Amino acid sequence: MTYPQSGGKTSLNEWDYAPRIGLRYQISPDLQVFGNLSRSVEAPHPWSLIYSSNVRFPAGNGAATGTQKDPIKLQNQTATTLELGGRGDSAVGQWSLAWYYAQVRHELLSVLPDANAVTPYELNASPTVHQGVEASLNSKLWTAADGRQLSLRQAYTFSDFHYRDDDRFGDNRLPGLPMHYYQGELRYDWPLGFFAAVNTQLVSKVAVDYANSYYADPYALFGATLGYNAPKGDWQGWVDMRNLTNKHYAATVTPGYDDKGLDAARSTPGEGMGVYVGVSWSLL
């Protein structure tokens, strides 16, 4: 059987292509550069053909009243992406750096269409741009003769996702993704296997709606880890303490069209302060 029994089709067949070409060059043992040009294709989720429809059963249809009646047609999301970058080992540590730029067509975006909706729609957007920078650096700050060492791991992501001259939203940023995201961990290791670390996450503000009328606040999280790695490598244990300041923050948001500058309560609260204990071992 098919659902609905009348109305539009519930299946969608599309042909598309996704070629890729990449180059990598080893300049020296400690330096490598790379680049690639690719096309990606993402099909809409099958359920979206029904849930994203605004054609609904009218009153008088029993339990079906108000639910989606006819499916809609959604197009594949496609993107052409250029990426350039490098990685290597230097006096400041092991590093990687990459820049990417993607022109996206028919991007599949989720949105709550109104205050009464409980299931986000998935709809095709007008042309959008995804561009950004991804960087990481692992540094050994100090090493003693007996094996003690102090190290610093860092990762930074810059994400600029926005419309390209949309009729309604212009060049607005796409909601749900912070423009700046930084992670860092400072770790001290003892030669017998014990280690201690402190870490942080710094996240910039996040647009909550496509009109960019309201933003979730930026936040900073701090944590710490204590652990032990057995010298033979057969087991390890750790205590992971997260969000030590019990910071209140929005971990994710469900985008809306236009909140008109008001908090529409569509943000998911982040995890509060917590302590996690773990043990792992290998029988080999």
QUICORRA-V447227 format. One record per pair of residues at least 4 apart in sequence whose ideal C-beta (glycine too) atoms are under 8 Angstrom apart, sorted by the first residue. I is the first residue (numbers start at 1). J is the second residue. D is the distance in Angstrom with one decimal. If there is no record, write none. Layout:
I|J|D / I|J|D
This chain:
1|5|7.4 / 2|10|5.8 / 3|10|6.6 / 3|50|7.8 / 4|10|7.8 / 4|69|6.0 / 4|70|6.7 / 7|55|7.7 / 7|69|6.1 / 7|70|3.8 / 7|71|7.3 / 8|70|4.6 / 8|71|5.1 / 8|72|7.6 / 8|73|7.9 / 9|71|6.8 / 10|49|6.5 / 10|50|7.3 / 10|71|5.2 / 12|44|7.6 / 12|49|6.5 / 12|73|6.7 / 12|74|7.3 / 14|43|7.0 / 14|75|7.7 / 14|76|5.4 / 16|41|4.5 / 16|76|5.5 / 16|78|6.8 / 17|39|6.9 / 17|41|7.4 / 18|38|7.3 / 18|39|5.1 / 18|40|5.8 / 18|41|4.9 / 19|38|7.3 / 19|39|5.7 / 20|36|6.6 / 20|37|7.4 / 20|38|4.1 / 20|39|7.3 / 21|36|6.6 / 21|37|5.5 / 21|38|7.4 / 22|34|6.9 / 22|35|6.9 / 22|36|3.5 / 22|37|7.6 / 22|38|7.7 / 23|34|6.7 / 23|35|5.4 / 23|36|7.2 / 24|32|6.6 / 24|33|7.5 / 24|34|4.4 / 25|32|7.0 / 25|33|5.4 / 25|34|7.3 / 26|31|7.7 / 26|32|5.1 / 27|31|4.5 / 27|32|6.8 / 27|33|6.4 / 30|88|5.1 / 30|89|4.5 / 30|90|6.9 / 31|86|6.8 / 31|88|4.1 / 32|86|6.2 / 32|87|5.5 / 32|88|6.2 / 33|84|7.9 / 33|85|7.2 / 33|86|4.3 / 34|83|7.9 / 34|84|7.6 / 34|85|5.8 / 34|86|6.8 / 34|87|7.9 / 35|82|7.6 / 35|83|6.6 / 35|84|4.7 / 35|85|7.5 / 36|82|7.7 / 36|83|5.2 / 37|80|7.6 / 37|81|7.3 / 37|82|5.4 / 37|83|7.9 / 38|80|7.5 / 38|81|5.3 / 38|83|7.8 / 39|78|6.6 / 39|79|7.0 / 39|80|5.2 / 39|81|7.6 / 40|78|6.9 / 40|79|4.9 / 40|81|6.7 / 41|76|5.4 / 41|77|7.2 / 41|78|5.4 / 42|76|6.6 / 42|77|4.3 / 42|78|7.8 / 42|108|6.4 / 43|76|5.3 / 43|77|7.8 / 44|48|4.8 / 44|49|6.8 / 44|74|3.9 / 44|75|7.7 / 44|76|7.3 / 44|77|7.7 / 44|108|5.7 / 44|122|6.1 / 45|108|8.0 / 45|122|6.2 / 47|51|5.4 / 48|52|4.7 / 48|74|6.1 / 48|108|7.7 / 48|121|7.6 / 48|122|3.9 / 49|53|7.4 / 49|71|4.2 / 49|72|6.2 / 49|73|7.7 / 49|74|6.4 / 50|68|5.1 / 50|71|5.3 / 51|68|6.4 / 51|119|5.4 / 51|121|6.8 / 51|122|7.4 / 52|72|5.9 / 52|74|7.0 / 52|121|4.2 / 52|122|5.1 / 52|123|5.8 / 53|68|4.3 / 53|69|7.1 / 53|70|5.9 / 53|71|5.8 / 53|72|4.6 / 54|68|7.9 / 54|72|7.8 / 54|113|7.6 / 55|68|6.7 / 55|69|4.9 / 55|70|4.3 / 55|72|7.6 / 56|66|5.6 / 56|67|6.2 / 56|68|5.9 / 56|69|5.5 / 57|61|4.1 / 57|64|4.4 / 57|65|5.5 / 57|66|6.6 / 57|67|5.7 / 57|68|8.0 / 57|69|4.9 / 58|65|7.1 / 59|65|5.5 / 60|65|6.9 / 61|65|4.7 / 64|69|7.8 / 74|108|7.1 / 74|122|7.1 / 74|123|7.3 / 74|124|5.8 / 75|106|4.3 / 75|124|5.3 / 76|106|6.6 / 77|104|6.7 / 77|105|7.4 / 77|106|5.3 / 77|107|5.3 / 77|108|4.7 / 77|124|7.4 / 78|104|7.3 / 78|105|5.2 / 78|106|6.6 / 79|102|4.7 / 79|103|6.7 / 79|104|4.3 / 79|105|7.3 / 79|107|7.9 / 79|130|7.1 / 80|102|6.7 / 80|103|5.2 / 81|100|6.0 / 81|101|7.0 / 81|102|3.9 / 81|103|8.0 / 81|130|7.7 / 82|100|6.8 / 82|101|5.2 / 82|102|7.7 / 83|98|6.0 / 83|99|7.1 / 83|100|4.3 / 83|101|8.0 / 84|98|7.1 / 84|99|5.4 / 84|100|7.8 / 85|96|7.0 / 85|97|5.5 / 85|98|3.2 / 85|99|6.4 / 85|134|7.9 / 86|96|7.4 / 86|97|5.9 / 86|98|7.9 / 87|94|7.8 / 87|95|6.6 / 87|96|4.0 / 87|97|7.4 / 88|94|7.5 / 88|95|6.1 / 89|93|7.5 / 89|94|5.2 / 89|95|7.7 / 90|95|6.4 / 92|137|6.7 / 92|139|5.7 / 93|137|5.4 / 93|138|5.1 / 93|139|3.3 / 93|140|6.5 / 93|152|7.8 / 94|137|7.3 / 94|138|4.6 / 94|139|8.0 / 95|135|7.5 / 95|136|6.7 / 95|137|4.9 / 95|138|7.7 / 96|134|7.6 / 96|135|6.9 / 96|136|5.0 / 97|133|7.3 / 97|134|7.5 / 97|135|4.9 / 98|133|7.1 / 98|134|4.9 / 98|135|7.7 / 99|131|7.9 / 99|132|7.5 / 99|133|5.3 / 100|130|7.5 / 100|131|6.5 / 100|132|6.2 / 100|134|7.7 / 101|129|7.4 / 101|130|7.7 / 101|131|4.6 / 102|129|7.0 / 102|130|4.2 / 102|131|6.9 / 103|127|7.0 / 103|129|6.2 / 103|164|7.9 / 104|127|6.9 / 104|128|4.6 / 104|129|6.9 / 104|130|5.9 / 105|127|5.7 / 106|124|4.3 / 106|125|7.1 / 107|124|7.0 / 107|125|4.4 / 107|128|4.9 / 108|122|5.4 / 108|123|7.4 / 108|124|6.5 / 108|125|7.7 / 109|122|7.2 / 109|123|6.1 / 109|124|7.8 / 109|125|4.9 / 109|174|7.1 / 109|210|8.0 / 109|255|7.3 / 110|120|4.2 / 110|121|6.9 / 110|122|5.5 / 110|254|7.1 / 110|255|6.4 / 111|120|6.0 / 111|121|5.5 / 111|123|6.6 / 111|210|7.0 / 111|255|5.2 / 111|256|6.3 / 111|257|6.1 / 112|117|4.8 / 112|120|5.4 / 112|121|7.6 / 112|254|5.5 / 112|255|7.2 / 112|256|5.1 / 112|266|6.2 / 113|117|5.2 / 113|121|5.6 / 113|256|8.0 / 113|257|6.8 / 115|264|6.9 / 117|121|7.6 / 120|254|5.9 / 120|255|7.8 / 125|163|7.2 / 125|166|7.6 / 126|163|6.3 / 126|164|7.2 / 126|165|7.8 / 126|166|4.6 / 126|167|7.0 / 127|163|7.5 / 127|164|4.4 / 127|165|7.7 / 127|166|8.0 / 128|161|6.7 / 128|162|6.7 / 128|163|5.6 / 128|164|6.2 / 128|174|6.6 / 129|160|7.5 / 129|161|7.1 / 129|162|5.7 / 129|163|7.8 / 129|164|5.6 / 130|159|7.7 / 130|160|7.8 / 130|161|4.9 / 131|160|5.1 / 131|161|7.8 / 132|157|6.6 / 132|158|5.0 / 132|159|4.4 / 132|160|5.9 / 132|161|7.9 / 133|156|7.6 / 133|157|7.3 / 133|158|4.3 / 134|155|7.9 / 134|156|7.7 / 134|157|5.4 / 134|158|7.9 / 135|155|7.1 / 135|156|4.8 / 135|157|7.8 / 136|153|7.8 / 136|154|6.6 / 136|155|4.5 / 136|156|7.6 / 137|152|7.8 / 137|153|7.7 / 137|154|4.9 / 137|155|8.0 / 138|151|7.0 / 138|152|7.6 / 138|153|5.1 / 138|154|7.8 / 139|151|6.5 / 139|152|4.8 / 139|153|7.8 / 139|154|7.8 / 140|149|6.0 / 140|150|7.5 / 140|151|5.1 / 141|150|4.6 / 141|151|6.3 / 141|152|5.7 / 142|149|6.4 / 142|150|4.4 / 143|148|7.4 / 143|149|4.4 / 143|150|7.8 / 144|148|4.1 / 144|149|6.9 / 146|191|5.5 / 147|189|7.7 / 147|190|7.7 / 147|191|3.4 / 148|188|7.5 / 148|189|6.7 / 148|190|5.9 / 148|191|6.2 / 149|188|7.5 / 149|189|5.3 / 150|186|7.4 / 150|187|7.4 / 150|188|5.3 / 150|189|8.0 / 151|186|7.7 / 151|187|5.2 / 151|189|7.4 / 152|184|7.0 / 152|185|7.2 / 152|186|5.3 / 152|187|7.6 / 153|183|8.0 / 153|184|6.9 / 153|185|4.7 / 153|187|7.3 / 154|182|7.4 / 154|183|7.1 / 154|184|4.8 / 154|185|7.9 / 155|182|7.2 / 155|183|4.7 / 155|184|7.7 / 156|180|7.6 / 156|181|7.2 / 156|182|5.0 / 156|183|7.9 / 157|180|7.6 / 157|181|4.6 / 157|182|7.9 / 158|179|6.6 / 158|180|6.2 / 159|177|5.4 / 159|178|7.1 / 159|179|5.9 / 159|181|7.3 / 160|173|7.4 / 160|179|6.3 / 161|173|6.5 / 161|174|4.3 / 161|177|5.8 / 162|171|5.4 / 162|172|6.3 / 162|173|4.9 / 162|174|6.3 / 163|169|5.2 / 163|170|6.5 / 163|171|5.7 / 163|172|5.5 / 163|174|7.3 / 164|171|7.0 / 165|170|6.8 / 165|171|6.7 / 166|170|6.0 / 166|171|7.6 / 166|172|7.2 / 168|210|8.0 / 169|210|5.3 / 169|211|6.4 / 169|212|7.7 / 172|207|7.6 / 172|210|6.3 / 172|211|6.8 / 172|212|4.7 / 173|179|7.4 / 173|207|5.2 / 173|212|6.0 / 174|207|7.3 / 174|210|7.4 / 174|255|7.9 / 175|206|6.9 / 175|207|4.1 / 175|208|5.5 / 175|209|5.8 / 175|210|6.1 / 175|212|7.5 / 175|253|6.4 / 175|255|4.1 / 176|206|6.5 / 176|207|7.4 / 176|208|7.9 / 176|252|7.0 / 176|253|5.3 / 176|254|7.9 / 176|255|5.5 / 177|206|6.7 / 178|203|4.9 / 178|204|4.6 / 178|205|7.0 / 178|206|5.0 / 178|218|7.7 / 179|204|5.2 / 180|202|7.4 / 180|203|7.3 / 180|204|4.0 / 181|201|7.6 / 181|202|7.5 / 181|203|5.5 / 181|204|7.3 / 182|200|7.7 / 182|201|7.1 / 182|202|4.3 / 182|203|7.9 / 183|199|7.2 / 183|200|7.3 / 183|201|5.4 / 184|199|6.5 / 184|200|5.3 / 185|197|5.4 / 185|198|7.2 / 185|199|4.1 / 185|200|7.9 / 186|197|6.5 / 186|198|5.4 / 186|199|7.5 / 187|195|6.1 / 187|196|7.2 / 187|197|3.9 / 188|195|6.6 / 188|196|5.3 / 188|197|7.2 / 189|194|7.7 / 189|195|4.6 / 190|194|4.5 / 190|195|6.8 / 192|231|7.3 / 193|228|5.3 / 193|229|4.4 / 193|230|6.0 / 193|231|5.7 / 194|226|8.0 / 194|227|7.4 / 194|228|5.3 / 195|225|7.7 / 195|226|7.6 / 195|227|5.4 / 195|228|7.5 / 195|229|7.1 / 196|224|7.4 / 196|225|7.1 / 196|226|5.3 / 196|227|7.8 / 197|224|6.7 / 197|225|4.6 / 198|222|7.1 / 198|223|7.2 / 198|224|5.0 / 198|225|8.0 / 199|222|7.3 / 199|223|4.9 / 199|224|7.2 / 199|225|7.2 / 200|220|6.4 / 200|221|6.6 / 200|222|5.3 / 200|223|7.5 / 201|220|7.1 / 201|221|4.4 / 202|218|7.8 / 202|219|8.0 / 202|220|5.1 / 203|218|6.0 / 203|219|5.5 / 203|220|7.6 / 203|221|8.0 / 203|249|7.8 / 204|218|4.9 / 205|215|4.3 / 205|216|6.3 / 205|217|6.1 / 205|218|4.7 / 206|215|6.2 / 206|216|4.5 / 206|250|7.0 / 206|253|6.1 / 207|212|4.9 / 207|214|7.7 / 207|215|5.6 / 207|255|8.0 / 208|214|4.8 / 208|215|6.3 / 208|216|5.8 / 208|253|4.9 / 208|255|6.7 / 208|256|7.0 / 208|259|6.2 / 208|263|7.9 / 208|264|7.2 / 208|266|6.7 / 208|267|6.7 / 209|213|5.7 / 209|214|5.9 / 209|255|6.0 / 209|256|4.6 / 209|257|6.3 / 209|258|5.6 / 209|259|4.4 / 209|264|7.6 / 210|255|6.2 / 210|256|7.4 / 210|257|5.6 / 210|258|6.9 / 211|257|6.8 / 211|258|3.8 / 211|259|7.1 / 211|260|7.6 / 213|258|6.1 / 213|259|5.3 / 213|260|5.6 / 213|261|4.6 / 213|262|7.9 / 214|259|4.6 / 214|261|5.6 / 214|262|6.5 / 214|263|6.3 / 214|264|7.4 / 216|249|7.7 / 216|250|3.9 / 216|253|5.9 / 216|267|5.5 / 217|249|7.0 / 217|250|7.3 / 219|247|5.7 / 219|249|3.9 / 219|250|8.0 / 219|270|7.7 / 220|247|7.1 / 221|242|7.3 / 221|243|5.3 / 221|245|7.7 / 221|247|5.8 / 221|249|7.5 / 221|270|7.9 / 222|243|7.4 / 222|244|5.0 / 222|245|5.9 / 223|240|7.2 / 223|241|5.6 / 223|242|4.6 / 223|243|6.6 / 223|244|6.0 / 224|241|4.8 / 224|244|6.6 / 225|238|6.0 / 225|239|6.9 / 225|240|5.2 / 225|241|7.1 / 226|238|6.7 / 226|239|4.8 / 227|236|6.5 / 227|237|6.3 / 227|238|3.4 / 227|239|7.0 / 228|236|6.4 / 228|237|5.4 / 228|238|7.4 / 229|233|7.2 / 229|236|4.7 / 230|234|5.6 / 230|235|4.9 / 230|236|6.4 / 233|282|7.4 / 234|281|6.0 / 234|282|5.3 / 235|279|6.9 / 235|280|6.6 / 235|281|3.6 / 235|282|7.1 / 236|279|7.4 / 236|280|5.6 / 236|281|7.7 / 237|277|7.8 / 237|278|6.8 / 237|279|4.5 / 237|280|7.8 / 238|277|7.5 / 238|278|5.4 / 239|275|6.7 / 239|276|7.4 / 239|277|5.4 / 240|275|7.3 / 240|276|4.4 / 240|277|7.7 / 240|278|7.0 / 241|273|7.8 / 241|274|7.5 / 241|275|5.2 / 241|276|7.8 / 242|271|6.8 / 242|273|7.0 / 242|274|5.1 / 242|275|7.7 / 242|276|7.2 / 243|247|5.7 / 243|270|7.5 / 243|271|6.3 / 243|272|6.0 / 243|273|4.9 / 243|274|6.7 / 244|273|6.3 / 245|273|7.5 / 246|272|5.3 / 246|273|4.2 / 247|270|7.5 / 248|269|7.1 / 248|270|7.4 / 248|272|7.7 / 249|269|7.6 / 249|270|4.4 / 250|267|3.7 / 250|268|6.7 / 250|269|6.9 / 250|270|6.6 / 251|267|8.0 / 251|268|5.2 / 251|269|6.7 / 251|270|3.7 / 251|271|7.1 / 252|267|7.3 / 252|268|4.5 / 253|266|6.0 / 253|267|4.8 / 253|268|7.1 / 254|266|4.5 / 254|267|7.9 / 254|268|7.7 / 255|266|7.7 / 256|264|5.8 / 256|266|6.1 / 259|263|7.4 / 259|264|4.7 / 263|267|7.8
